[in-house]
Amino acid sequence: MKVLIVDDEPLAREELHYLVADHPAVEEVLEADGVAEANTTVNNQKPDLVFLDIKLGDGNGMALAKRWKRASYQPAVIFATAYDQYALDAFEADALDYILKPFDEDRVQEAIDRVLRVHGQKQVDESVNRLSSQENPRLSVMAEDLTIVISKEELCYLEAQSGNVYLHLINGKEVVSRQTLTSLTEQLSTEQFLQVHRSYVVNLNQISILQPATNHTYELTMNNGDKVPVSRSFVGKLKVALGLQ
């Protein structure tokens, strides 16, 4: 578990760092001294858990937690503060716990354990939902103001380009969606579909030719005749999927 401690008091950060690092599930502890640095660290480092003070030198931790609540990446939040009057607001911000200074070692360990229990169940639920979505033979695609239902067997490959994803079908038609390539790929079976480039996901059953290209990259020819590039970082996985390794 990666943990971020946000507090504008160096001694408070040091004390909490020591207590957090003592938990066996914690692998890395990061620190930030204010709202701006905390937000940058969450966006770049993706900590699993944030211990967040409320009154910070450059802003308000409560407002920051509510901003993360609406963000694409949402770390677990535990408020760690000297003020007990904000507990109700904290839980409205979806905080998982609220601990008071001076910090008690057992209380800190208990708070981390609570996060592990909640996130463990969340990960199980997400895994089940993802598996169910992958097993569905149909893919619902948002295209402008329409929802287009496609049989996954009809997909030849997906191509991300200029903010759109182009779903190329085996009958030569294509569907254009504003959804992300990642969100669509998560609904596809990993046994049949594979990402071969940051902008391309292919139906393995629709590959007809694999041939070398420049700089240790490859190029696929799909059954419909289209060419799809394969990045070096994806070559190994592709060869395994095609039984070449």
Number of C-alpha atoms within 10 A of each C-alpha: 14 16 26 26 27 28 27 19 13 12 10 18 21 14 13 23 19 12 17 24 16 14 16 9 13 15 12 13 18 17 20 20 18 23 25 12 14 22 17 12 16 21 16 9 13 16 21 19 23 25 27 28 29 24 17 17 13 12 13 15 24 20 14 17 27 17 13 19 17 9 11 8 13 18 20 23 25 25 26 26 21 14 15 12 8 13 15 11 12 22 15 11 18 15 24 17 20 23 21 15 13 12 16 13 16 9 14 23 16 14 18 22 14 14 19 17 10 12 14 11 12 12 11 11 12 11 12 12 13 15 15 11 16 19 12 13 13 16 19 14 18 15 15 10 6 10 12 13 11 16 12 20 15 17 22 25 24 25 18 21 11 6 11 15 23 19 24 20 19 17 10 11 10 16 15 17 21 15 16 12 23 14 9 17 18 13 22 23 18 14 11 14 22 20 22 23 18 15 17 22 24 23 23 19 15 20 20 12 12 18 11 12 13 8 8 11 15 18 18 21 16 21 14 15 12 12 14 22 19 25 20 14 13 16 17 13 15 18 12 10 16 12 8 9 9
